[in-house]
């Protein structure tokens, strides 16, 4: 599969040699300077920035299925940077700034809509935690506001702020610059731009193991044969731990199913994004009109892209408490993705114990919003052999040193 038909000019203005496709479908070469494992948003962004920012174009992105067929197209597309800790706010705010000009950067429509995100507070402790996060955000230059219930209603008139409900709304944090984008368009834009810079995008190429010699990675084993590499950058979400294990690396990751659903098409009624930790649901309205809703993760570990019905049932109950206006809406379809979670709910981005093997994983429920920022920083890490300052705090070594970045509070709601 090579994306939708189209004949838009490639970045730089020249028409591509394959005007009916957005990118080539090349056969893999015998070796590359860099192999990126995983053709989702992070892998594609990393390849693009390797070529654009660092002039490294002898790059292959290996994807076992089709580009963006994993978590990239199975998330609920929320983009925000209002995380508590300095380290998280740094990389997510860098990413949000890149989002704000990404459509022009890639010369491709991504439908980025800065409609704002409300994080609701339902208890006095929620209020304390939320106000603390607002102050922390402002100290880090992140736009953040605290709203009382009446102000929440002004931003989103359909939210139920009645005091006579199970979890009454006591207020909310609000990030006006936050929003949503069209996930597959983002992937296609990065793929098209990377291809135009000379990157090989190889689909249906499953990495089955890593080739390591004298403590140094030398390539990968795939279903299409062995491919040599000077450097290998893993970016396969939960499956990063599976691939890394073939080089003897035991990563502190757990993978869980995460469900979401969309409704039938509705008239525009929901102007922003609303998230709630207490009732564990988050709701936005997509560009076409469907409601996009997400819930918490299924508790068991697994790689099945589906989940349990009781999670959907609780999700709908929570959504109807916050939005009674949706009581007669019909669910159109549900799906599941796989989130990879670390002990401190923060990612691992950086070097590995194997020379020239790099890690990008553990994003849990926050991977989509980080796509441009982590691609930028991970490309720097791979190109220079040392972390970018923004991803330096997210090294694997922190689980030995104890310098954790505990974002369980800010990342408790999946998105």
C-alpha positions in Angstrom: 0.0 0.0 0.0 1.5 3.3 -1.0 -0.9 6.0 0.2 -3.7 7.8 -1.7 -3.6 8.7 -5.3 -2.3 12.2 -5.9 0.1 14.3 -8.0 1.1 17.0 -5.6 4.6 18.2 -6.1 7.3 16.9 -3.8 9.0 19.2 -1.3 11.2 21.5 -3.3 8.6 21.9 -6.1 9.5 19.1 -8.5 6.9 16.6 -9.6 7.7 13.1 -8.3 8.6 10.4 -10.7 5.6 8.4 -9.4 2.8 10.9 -9.7 0.1 8.4 -8.9 1.6 7.7 -5.5 2.9 9.7 -2.5 6.0 7.6 -2.2 8.0 4.8 -3.8 7.9 1.1 -2.9 11.5 0.2 -3.3 13.2 -3.2 -2.8 15.5 -3.1 0.2 19.2 -2.6 -0.5 21.9 -4.8 1.1 22.7 -2.2 3.7 22.0 1.3 4.9 23.7 3.9 7.0 20.6 3.9 9.3 17.7 1.5 9.6 14.6 2.8 11.4 12.4 -0.1 12.7 8.8 0.9 12.7 6.8 2.8 10.0 4.5 4.7 12.3 4.6 8.4 13.0 7.7 8.3 15.2 9.7 6.2 12.7 8.7 8.3 9.7 9.3 11.6 11.5 12.8 10.3 12.6 13.7 9.4 9.0 12.5 12.7 7.7 14.5 14.7 10.2 17.6 12.5 9.7 17.5 13.5 6.1 16.4 17.1 6.5 18.2 18.2 9.6 21.4 16.1 9.4 21.8 15.2 5.7 21.6 11.5 6.4 19.6 10.1 3.4 20.9 6.5 3.2 18.0 5.5 5.5 15.5 2.7 5.4 12.2 2.6 7.4 11.2 -1.0 7.8 7.5 -1.6 8.5 6.1 -5.2 9.0 2.7 -4.2 7.7 1.7 -0.9 6.0 2.9 2.5 7.0 0.9 3.9 9.9 -1.0 0.7 10.3 -0.3 0.4 14.0 -0.8 2.9 16.8 -0.4 5.9 14.5 -3.9 5.2 13.0 -5.3 3.7 16.2 -5.2 6.7 18.6 -7.6 9.6 19.3 -5.3 12.3 17.9 -5.2 14.6 20.9 -2.2 17.1 20.9 -1.2 19.0 24.0 1.9 19.9 26.1 0.4 20.6 29.5 2.5 18.0 31.4 3.6 18.5 35.0 7.3 17.9 35.1 9.9 20.1 33.4 11.4 17.3 31.3 8.0 16.2 29.9 6.8 19.8 29.3 10.1 20.5 27.4 9.7 17.8 24.8 6.0 18.1 24.4 6.1 21.9 24.1 8.8 21.5 21.5 6.6 19.1 19.7 3.5 21.4 19.9 5.6 24.3 18.4 6.5 22.0 15.5 2.8 21.0 15.1 1.9 24.6 14.6 3.9 24.9 11.4 4.0 21.2 10.3 1.5 21.6 7.5 3.7 24.2 5.8 6.8 22.3 6.6 5.6 19.1 4.9 3.5 20.9 2.3 0.7 18.5 3.1 -2.7 19.0 4.8 -2.8 17.4 8.3 -6.0 19.2 9.5 -4.3 20.5 12.7 -7.0 22.2 14.7 -6.0 24.2 17.8 -9.4 24.0 19.5 -8.1 23.7 23.1 -8.2 20.9 25.6 -10.1 20.9 28.9 -8.9 18.5 31.7 -11.8 18.3 34.2 -11.4 18.3 38.0 -14.0 16.3 40.0 -12.7 16.5 43.6 -10.8 18.9 45.9 -7.7 16.9 45.3 -8.2 17.1 41.6 -8.4 20.9 42.0 -5.2 21.0 44.0 -3.3 18.9 41.5 -4.7 20.8 38.5 -3.9 24.2 39.8 -0.4 23.0 40.6 0.0 21.8 37.0 -1.2 25.2 35.7 1.4 27.0 37.7 4.1 24.5 36.6 3.0 24.9 33.0 3.3 28.7 33.1 6.8 28.5 34.6 7.8 26.4 31.6 6.2 28.8 29.1 3.3 26.5 28.4 -0.1 28.2 27.9 -2.4 27.1 30.7 -5.4 28.4 32.6 -7.6 27.4 35.5 -11.3 27.6 34.9 -14.2 27.4 37.3 -17.4 25.4 36.3 -19.1 28.4 34.7 -16.0 29.1 32.6 -15.9 25.5 31.6 -19.4 25.9 30.4 -18.5 28.9 28.4 -15.7 27.0 26.6 -17.9 23.9 26.1 -21.6 24.5 26.5 -22.6 20.8 26.3 -20.6 19.7 29.4 -22.9 18.9 32.3 -21.8 21.0 35.3 -24.7 20.1 37.5 -23.7 19.5 41.2 -26.1 16.6 41.4 -24.1 14.0 39.5 -21.7 11.2 40.6 -18.6 13.3 39.7 -19.5 17.0 39.7 -17.2 19.3 37.7 -15.3 21.6 40.1 -13.3 23.2 37.3 -10.7 22.4 34.7 -7.3 23.2 33.3 -7.4 24.6 29.8 -4.7 24.8 27.2 -5.9 26.9 24.3 -3.1 25.9 21.9 -3.9 22.2 22.2 -6.1 20.4 19.7 -6.3 17.5 17.2 -4.9 16.5 13.8 -5.7 13.8 11.2 -3.4 11.0 12.2 -3.0 9.2 8.9 -2.5 12.5 7.0 0.4 13.2 9.4 2.0 9.9 8.5 1.4 10.3 4.8 2.9 13.8 4.9 6.1 12.6 6.7 6.3 9.6 4.4 6.0 11.7 1.3 8.6 14.2 2.5 11.1 11.5 3.6 10.7 9.7 0.3 11.4 12.9 -1.6 14.6 13.3 0.3 15.8 9.8 -0.7 14.6 7.7 2.3 13.5 4.1 1.4 10.1 3.2 2.9 9.9 -0.6 2.9 6.5 -2.1 3.8 5.7 -5.7 4.6 9.2 -6.1 5.9 9.1 -7.6 9.4 12.3 -7.3 11.5 12.7 -10.7 13.2 15.9 -10.0 15.0 19.0 -7.9 15.4 22.5 -8.7 14.2 25.1 -8.0 16.8 28.8 -8.5 16.7 31.3 -7.7 19.5 28.7 -5.6 21.3 27.8 -3.6 18.2 24.7 -3.8 16.0 25.5 -4.6 12.4 22.0 -5.0 10.8 18.7 -6.8 11.1 17.2 -10.1 10.2 13.9 -9.7 8.2 11.4 -11.8 6.4 12.9 -10.4 3.2 16.5 -11.4 4.2 19.3 -9.8 6.2 19.9 -6.1 5.8 23.1 -4.5 7.0 23.2 -1.2 8.9 25.7 1.2 10.5 23.0 2.2 13.0 19.6 0.8 14.0 16.9 3.0 15.5 14.0 1.1 17.1 10.7 2.9 17.0 8.1 0.1 17.1 6.1 1.0 20.2 5.4 -2.0 22.4 7.2 -4.3 19.9 10.4 -2.5 20.6 10.9 -4.7 23.6 10.4 -7.8 21.5 13.0 -6.7 18.9 15.4 -5.4 21.6 15.2 -8.8 23.4 16.9 -10.4 20.3 20.0 -8.4 21.2 19.8 -9.4 24.9 18.2 -6.2 26.1 15.3 -6.6 28.6 13.3 -3.3 28.5 11.1 -2.2 31.4 7.9 -2.2 29.3 4.4 -3.5 29.6 2.1 -3.5 26.6 -1.7 -3.2 27.1 -4.7 -2.9 24.7 -6.3 0.6 24.6 -9.7 1.0 23.1 -11.4 3.9 21.4 -14.6 4.4 19.4 -16.4 6.8 17.0 -20.0 7.6 16.7 -22.1 8.2 13.6 -21.7 11.6 11.9 -23.3 14.5 13.8 -23.7 18.2 13.3 -20.9 20.3 14.9 -21.8 20.5 18.6 -18.5 19.9 20.5 -16.1 22.8 20.1 -13.1 21.5 22.0 -11.5 18.4 23.6 -12.7 17.3 27.0 -10.7 14.9 29.2 -11.6 13.5 32.6 -9.4 11.3 34.8 -12.1 10.6 37.4 -14.7 9.2 35.0 -11.9 8.1 32.6 -13.2 9.3 29.3 -12.1 11.9 26.7 -14.2 13.2 23.9 -13.6 15.3 20.8 -15.5 15.8 17.5 -13.6 15.0 14.4 -13.6 17.1 11.2 -16.2 15.0 9.5 -18.5 15.2 12.5 -18.1 11.9 14.3 -17.4 11.9 18.1 -14.1 10.3 19.0 -14.0 8.8 22.4 -11.3 7.0 24.4 -11.1 5.3 27.7 -8.5 3.8 30.0 -6.3 0.8 29.1 -7.3 -2.8 29.5 -5.5 -4.1 32.6 -4.0 -7.2 31.1 -0.8 -7.4 29.0 -1.1 -8.3 25.3 -0.7 -7.3 21.7 -4.2 -8.0 20.5 -5.7 -4.9 18.8 -9.0 -5.3 20.6 -10.3 -5.1 24.1 -13.0 -6.0 26.5 -16.6 -4.9 26.2 -16.9 -3.9 29.9 -14.3 -1.1 29.2 -16.6 0.3 26.4 -19.6 0.0 28.6 -18.0 2.1 31.4 -16.6 4.5 28.9 -20.1 5.2 27.5 -21.6 5.6 31.0 -18.9 8.2 31.8 -19.4 10.0 28.5 -23.2 10.3 29.0 -22.7 11.6 32.5 -20.6 14.5 31.2 -22.5 14.9 27.9 -26.2 14.0 28.3 -26.8 15.5 24.8 -25.1 12.4 23.3 -27.7 9.9 24.8 -29.2 9.0 21.5 -26.0 8.9 19.4 -25.0 5.6 17.9 -21.6 4.0 18.1 -20.3 3.4 14.6 -17.2 1.3 15.3 -14.6 0.5 18.0 -10.9 -0.4 17.7 -7.9 -1.0 19.8 -4.2 0.0 19.8 -1.3 -1.2 21.9 0.3 1.1 24.5 3.7 0.4 25.9 4.1 1.7 29.5 7.2 2.2 31.6 7.3 2.2 35.4 7.3 6.0 35.5 4.8 6.6 32.7 7.5 8.4 30.7 9.2 7.3 27.5 12.6 5.8 26.8 14.5 7.7 24.1 18.2 7.4 23.7 21.2 5.0 23.6 21.1 1.3 24.4 23.7 -1.0 25.9 24.5 -2.2 22.4 26.6 0.2 20.4 24.8 2.1 17.6 21.4 0.6 18.6 19.0 3.3 19.7 15.7 3.1 21.6 12.4 5.1 21.3 9.6 3.4 23.2 7.4 3.6 26.3 5.3 6.5 25.2 2.2 4.9 26.7 -0.8 7.0 25.8 1.2 10.1 24.7 2.9 9.0 21.6 0.9 10.8 18.9 1.2 14.2 20.3 4.9 13.8 20.6 5.4 12.8 16.9 7.2 15.8 15.5 9.2 16.5 18.7 10.5 13.0 19.3 11.2 12.6 15.6 13.4 15.8 15.7 15.2 14.8 19.0 15.6 11.1 18.1 17.1 12.0 14.7 19.6 14.2 16.5 20.4 11.3 18.9 21.0 8.9 16.1 23.0 11.3 14.0 25.3 12.4 16.8 25.4 9.3 18.9 24.4 11.2 22.0 21.0 12.5 23.2 19.4 15.8 22.3 19.0 17.9 25.5 15.3 17.4 25.4 15.4 13.6 25.4 18.4 13.3 27.6 16.3 12.9 30.8 14.5 9.9 29.2 17.5 7.6 29.0 17.2 3.9 29.9 19.7 4.4 32.7 17.2 6.4 34.8 15.8 3.1 36.0 19.1 2.3 37.5 20.0 5.8 38.8 16.5 6.5 40.1 16.2 9.8 38.2 12.6 9.0 37.2 10.2 11.3 35.5 6.9 10.2 37.1 4.1 11.4 34.9 1.4 9.1 36.1 -0.8 12.0 37.2 -0.5 14.0 33.9 -0.8 10.9 31.7 -3.5 9.0 33.6 -6.1 9.5 30.9 -5.2 7.7 27.7 -5.2 9.6 24.4 
